[in-house]
Amino acid sequence: MIAKIMRRTLGLALASGTMAFAVAPAMAQDSAADIDAMIDATGSAAGTLRLAHSQADQGDLTGAAATLERALLDGATMRDAGVRLYYVTILCRLDDHERARLEAMRVDASGATPGAVAEARAACGSLDLPAGGAAASNSGVVGNIAIGMAYDTDTSAALSPIFALPGVAVASNDDLSVVASAQVDARARSGPGYVYGGLSAMTKNSVSGPDLDYQIGTLRGGWGIQGGAIGFELGAMLRHGRLFGHPFYSEYGGQSEISTAAGGNGRVALRGELVHQDYVGSLALADRDGTRYDLALEYRAAMARDHGWVLGAAFEDKTARSRNLGYAGWRLYAAARLPVSEAGTYTALSATVRHVNYRDVALVADRIETRWFTRAALGTPLGSGPIDIEGAVSYTRRDYNAASGLHDYDSFGAELRLVLNFGR
């Protein structure tokens, strides 16, 4: 009896082992088939959305998010508004509203279906879903207004060069001033493209130290179109500057830009500007009136409205009625705005080097100058509102060739500002 029970138990164990070995390859084949099916499904935007919706309907929100993330790494799918918008929806349903907010800034919701937009709004509640995000065809108004105090060292030669005379020391005066600035950009759909407009302005008014008050403002507007990869803008601009409380110069003309997608979040842009300049109070032998050309090639990347950077190089040429006041030059520039914490703290960095060679004229000293500027800022939100407090340090320098007879200049600066952001 005992022997019979042992034979039966051994038989069952062998049968079970045989079944296990038989089932294992089948399970492996099924898993491989599932992976292949998933790869095929996410090979297109439509397939990605079908799979992600299916996973979400089964309660697998994490799986749906992973599916969308994988698809967004692909160049073609990455530009699909529906995929990115549904990713925002899933993030909201997972209560990851911080990542959802950042992703929402990259969505061109005008390219998604009304149903997808409604679904995202239902999941995200009050989360801002811009009509265009980082897309150039978006509609809306964005910008900032800032006001604060600035302290600068050695400001006597800040706005004009000083001759280096033997035995004569250059005055060194520090300056405390009120600074304010505004940047506003607006777009609205127009036919297959959009119309755009912008205003930027800055004022600096001395509180103590040398009287170095100045104001600069720029107004621009035009029309553009943004395709899947290529974008184009053409418009007009007007810039005006005041110095010491009086008009100093005006320039007016046109600007254009052509850009193309480069990488998932980047664009390469070629920008041109052609303006005529009129200076107030020009003299017969010192007439700056003329034409200025500027051509810049830059790469810019925008992960979100609060996260991006730009790197560029430019050539410029200016004519003047007094030939020695005309010049040719080049400049290199870079800027970045990077998040520091999820609470909204950020850093903003910028640097420019500009080299200018003035026209050679008989009996007039040759003049070549190189200008350097760098600025580093750290800002953080005041509470949960749209106002940031920002502190910054900066350094400015001008180097002249020896033949010019001009004194080199440098200055350190510090700022503390309140910045109101809107449209973000």
C-alpha positions in Angstrom: 0.0 0.0 0.0 2.8 2.4 0.9 4.7 1.5 -2.2 1.6 2.2 -4.3 1.1 5.6 -2.7 4.8 6.5 -3.3 4.6 5.4 -7.0 1.5 7.6 -7.5 3.1 10.6 -5.8 6.3 10.2 -8.0 4.1 10.0 -11.1 2.3 13.2 -10.3 5.6 15.0 -9.6 7.1 13.9 -12.9 3.9 14.9 -14.7 4.0 18.3 -13.1 7.6 18.8 -13.9 7.0 17.8 -17.5 4.2 20.3 -17.8 6.3 23.0 -16.2 9.1 22.5 -18.7 6.6 22.4 -21.5 4.8 25.6 -20.4 8.0 27.7 -19.7 9.0 28.1 -23.4 5.4 28.9 -24.3 5.3 31.6 -21.6 8.6 33.0 -22.9 7.3 33.1 -26.4 4.1 34.9 -25.3 6.2 37.5 -23.4 8.3 38.1 -26.5 5.2 38.4 -28.6 3.8 41.0 -26.1 7.0 43.0 -26.3 6.9 42.9 -30.1 3.3 43.9 -30.1 4.1 46.8 -27.8 6.9 48.0 -30.0 4.7 47.8 -33.1 1.9 49.6 -31.3 4.1 52.5 -30.3 5.7 52.9 -33.7 3.1 55.6 -34.6 1.2 58.2 -32.7 -2.1 56.5 -33.3 -0.8 53.2 -32.0 0.7 54.8 -29.0 -2.6 56.4 -28.1 -4.5 53.1 -28.6 -2.1 51.2 -26.3 -2.0 53.9 -23.6 -5.8 54.3 -23.6 -6.1 50.5 -23.3 -3.7 50.4 -20.3 -5.5 53.3 -18.6 -8.9 51.7 -19.1 -7.6 48.6 -17.3 -6.4 50.8 -14.4 -2.7 50.6 -15.3 -1.9 54.3 -15.3 1.8 53.8 -14.6 2.0 51.5 -17.6 0.2 54.1 -19.8 2.7 56.8 -18.6 5.6 54.5 -19.5 4.2 53.8 -22.9 3.8 57.5 -23.7 7.3 58.3 -22.3 8.9 55.7 -24.6 7.0 57.1 -27.6 8.0 60.7 -26.8 11.6 59.7 -27.1 11.0 59.1 -30.8 11.4 62.2 -33.0 8.2 61.8 -35.0 5.9 60.9 -32.2 7.5 63.5 -30.0 6.0 66.3 -32.1 2.4 64.8 -32.0 0.2 67.0 -29.9 -2.2 64.2 -29.1 0.5 62.0 -27.5 2.0 64.7 -25.4 -1.4 66.0 -24.3 -2.5 62.5 -23.2 0.7 62.2 -21.3 -0.2 65.4 -19.4 -3.7 63.8 -18.8 -2.1 60.6 -17.3 0.3 62.6 -15.2 -2.6 64.6 -13.7 -4.5 61.3 -13.0 -1.3 60.1 -11.2 -1.4 63.3 -9.2 2.1 64.3 -10.6 0.9 67.9 -11.2 4.4 69.4 -11.2 5.6 67.2 -14.1 2.2 67.8 -15.8 2.7 71.5 -15.6 6.1 71.3 -17.2 4.8 69.0 -20.0 1.8 71.2 -20.6 4.1 74.1 -21.6 5.4 71.9 -24.5 1.9 71.1 -25.9 0.5 72.7 -29.0 -3.1 72.0 -28.0 -4.3 73.4 -31.3 -3.0 70.3 -33.0 -5.0 67.9 -30.7 -8.7 66.9 -31.0 -11.3 68.8 -28.9 -12.1 65.6 -27.0 -8.4 65.2 -26.0 -8.3 68.8 -24.8 -11.5 68.3 -22.8 -10.2 65.1 -21.3 -7.0 66.8 -20.2 -8.8 69.7 -18.7 -11.1 67.4 -16.8 -8.1 65.5 -15.4 -5.9 68.5 -14.7 -8.5 71.0 -13.3 -7.0 74.4 -13.2 -3.7 73.5 -14.8 -2.8 75.9 -17.5 -3.0 74.3 -20.9 -1.7 76.9 -23.4 -3.0 76.9 -27.0 0.5 76.5 -28.3 3.1 75.9 -25.6 6.5 75.9 -27.1 5.1 75.8 -30.6 5.6 78.9 -32.6 1.9 79.0 -33.7 0.5 79.4 -30.2 -1.9 82.2 -29.3 -1.9 84.2 -26.1 0.2 86.7 -24.2 3.3 86.0 -22.1 5.8 88.2 -20.4 7.2 89.7 -17.3 7.5 93.0 -15.5 10.4 93.6 -13.1 11.4 96.4 -10.7 14.3 96.7 -8.2 17.5 98.3 -7.2 21.0 98.0 -8.8 24.4 98.9 -7.5 27.4 99.3 -9.9 31.0 100.1 -9.3 33.2 102.5 -11.4 30.3 104.0 -13.4 31.9 107.2 -14.7 32.7 105.8 -18.1 29.7 103.4 -18.3 28.0 105.2 -21.2 30.9 106.7 -23.1 34.7 106.1 -23.5 37.3 108.2 -21.7 40.7 109.1 -23.1 43.7 107.7 -21.2 45.7 110.9 -20.6 49.2 110.6 -19.0 49.1 111.5 -15.3 45.3 111.9 -15.3 43.5 109.4 -13.1 40.1 108.2 -14.2 37.3 109.1 -11.7 35.8 106.1 -10.0 32.2 106.6 -8.8 29.8 103.9 -7.7 26.1 104.2 -8.5 22.9 103.2 -6.9 19.9 103.2 -9.2 16.3 102.1 -9.6 15.9 99.6 -12.5 12.7 98.4 -14.2 12.0 96.3 -17.2 9.1 94.8 -19.2 8.9 92.1 -21.8 5.6 91.3 -23.5 5.0 88.9 -26.4 1.7 88.1 -28.0 0.5 85.9 -30.9 -2.8 85.2 -32.5 -3.8 82.9 -35.3 -4.1 84.3 -38.8 -5.0 82.0 -41.7 -2.3 79.3 -42.0 0.0 81.2 -39.7 -0.1 83.8 -36.9 0.4 87.4 -36.3 2.8 88.4 -33.5 3.7 91.5 -31.6 6.1 92.3 -28.8 7.3 95.1 -26.6 10.5 95.3 -24.5 11.6 98.2 -22.4 14.1 99.0 -19.7 14.9 102.1 -17.6 17.7 102.8 -15.2 17.5 105.9 -13.0 20.2 107.0 -10.6 19.5 107.5 -6.9 23.1 108.4 -5.9 26.4 108.7 -7.8 26.8 109.8 -11.4 23.7 110.8 -13.4 23.6 107.8 -15.8 19.8 107.7 -16.5 18.8 105.9 -19.7 15.8 104.2 -21.2 15.5 101.8 -24.2 12.3 100.5 -25.7 11.6 98.2 -28.7 8.3 97.6 -30.5 8.0 94.8 -33.1 5.2 93.1 -35.0 4.7 90.9 -38.0 3.4 87.6 -39.5 4.8 84.1 -39.2 4.1 80.5 -40.1 5.1 77.3 -38.3 5.2 74.0 -40.0 6.1 70.6 -38.6 9.8 71.4 -39.0 10.3 74.8 -40.7 9.2 78.1 -39.3 9.3 81.6 -40.8 8.7 85.2 -39.5 8.8 88.6 -41.2 8.0 91.9 -39.5 8.9 95.4 -38.7 10.5 97.0 -35.6 11.1 100.3 -34.0 13.6 101.0 -31.2 14.1 104.2 -29.3 16.7 105.2 -26.7 16.9 108.1 -24.3 19.9 109.4 -22.4 20.1 111.8 -19.5 16.4 112.6 -19.9 16.6 113.5 -23.6 16.0 111.5 -26.8 19.2 110.0 -28.0 18.5 107.8 -31.0 15.8 105.9 -33.0 16.1 103.1 -35.4 13.4 101.5 -37.6 13.3 98.8 -40.2 12.5 95.1 -40.6 13.5 91.8 -39.2 13.0 88.2 -40.3 13.8 84.7 -39.1 13.8 81.2 -40.5 14.1 78.2 -38.2 14.1 74.5 -38.3 13.6 71.8 -35.7 16.8 70.3 -34.3 16.5 67.5 -31.8 13.5 66.9 -29.6 13.3 70.4 -28.0 15.6 72.5 -30.1 15.6 74.8 -33.1 18.3 76.3 -35.2 17.4 79.8 -36.3 18.8 82.3 -38.7 17.7 85.9 -37.8 18.3 89.0 -39.8 17.7 92.7 -38.9 18.0 95.8 -41.1 17.4 99.2 -39.7 18.1 102.9 -40.3 19.4 104.9 -37.4 18.8 108.5 -36.6 20.8 110.2 -33.8 19.7 113.4 -32.1 22.2 116.2 -32.1 24.6 114.8 -34.7 27.4 117.1 -35.8 28.9 117.6 -39.2 32.1 115.8 -38.2 30.5 113.4 -35.8 27.4 112.2 -37.6 26.3 108.7 -36.5 23.2 108.5 -38.8 23.3 105.5 -41.0 22.2 101.9 -41.6 22.8 98.8 -39.4 22.8 95.2 -40.5 22.7 92.3 -38.1 22.7 88.6 -39.0 22.6 85.9 -36.2 22.7 82.1 -36.2 21.6 80.5 -33.0 20.5 77.2 -31.4 17.8 77.3 -28.8 16.1 74.7 -26.7 13.0 75.0 -24.6 12.0 72.2 -22.3 9.4 74.4 -20.7 8.7 78.2 -20.4 10.9 78.2 -17.3 13.6 75.9 -18.6 15.6 76.5 -21.7 18.8 77.9 -23.2 20.2 79.6 -26.3 23.7 79.7 -27.9 24.4 82.0 -30.8 26.9 83.9 -33.0 26.2 87.1 -35.0 27.8 89.5 -37.5 26.9 93.2 -37.6 27.8 96.1 -39.8 27.0 99.8 -39.5 27.4 102.6 -41.9 27.6 106.3 -40.7 27.8 109.6 -42.5 31.0 110.2 -40.5 32.9 107.2 -41.8 35.0 106.6 -38.7 31.8 106.1 -36.6 30.8 103.1 -38.8 32.0 99.7 -37.9 32.0 95.9 -38.6 31.9 93.5 -35.8 30.9 90.1 -34.4 29.5 88.7 -31.1 29.0 85.5 -29.3 26.3 85.0 -26.8 24.7 82.4 -24.5 21.9 82.3 -22.0 20.2 79.7 -19.9 17.3 79.5 -17.4 17.4 76.3 -15.3 15.2 75.1 -12.5 16.9 74.5 -9.2 14.1 73.0 -7.2 10.5 71.8 -7.7 9.4 74.7 -5.5 10.1 77.0 -8.5 13.6 78.3 -7.6 15.6 78.9 -10.7 18.9 80.3 -12.0 19.4 82.5 -15.0 22.8 82.8 -16.6 23.9 85.0 -19.6 27.1 86.0 -21.2 28.1 88.1 -24.3 31.3 89.0 -26.0 31.2 91.6 -28.7 34.1 92.7 -30.9 33.8 96.0 -32.9 36.3 97.4 -35.4 35.6 101.0 -36.5 36.3 102.2 -40.0 39.8 103.5 -40.6 40.0 107.1 -41.6 43.1 109.2 -42.3 44.3 111.4 -39.4 41.9 109.6 -37.1 43.1 107.1 -34.5 42.2 103.5 -35.3 39.6 102.2 -32.8 39.0 98.6 -31.9 37.1 97.5 -28.8 36.0 94.2 -27.3 33.0 94.3 -24.9 32.3 91.6 -22.2 29.2 91.1 -20.2 28.1 88.3 -17.9 25.3 88.0 -15.4 24.2 85.3 -13.0 20.8 85.4 -11.1 19.0 83.2 -8.6 15.3 83.6 -8.2 12.5 82.0 -6.2 8.7 82.5 -6.0 7.2 84.6 -3.2 4.6 82.2 -1.9 2.3 80.6 -4.5 1.7 83.7 -6.5 3.3 84.8 -9.9 5.9 87.1 -8.3 9.5 86.0 -8.0 12.3 87.7 -6.0 15.6 87.6 -7.9 19.1 88.5 -6.9 21.9 88.9 -9.5 25.5 89.8 -9.9 27.1 91.0 -13.1 30.4 92.1 -14.7 31.0 94.5 -17.6 34.3 95.2 -19.4 35.5 97.1 -22.4 39.0 96.6 -23.8 40.4 99.1 -26.3 43.4 98.9 -28.6 46.4 101.0 -27.6 46.2 103.2 -30.8 42.8 104.4 -29.8 44.1 106.2 -26.8 41.1 105.2 -24.8 40.9 103.9 -21.2 39.8 100.3 -20.6 36.7 100.0 -18.5 35.3 97.5 -16.1 32.5 97.4 -13.5 30.9 95.0 -11.1 27.1 95.1 -10.4 24.5 93.7 -8.1 20.7 93.7 -8.4 17.7 92.8 -6.3 14.4 92.7 -8.2 10.8 91.6 -7.9 9.6 89.9 -11.1 5.9 89.5 -12.0 5.3 86.7 -14.6 2.1 86.4 -16.5 0.7 84.1 -19.2 2.6 81.1 -17.9 
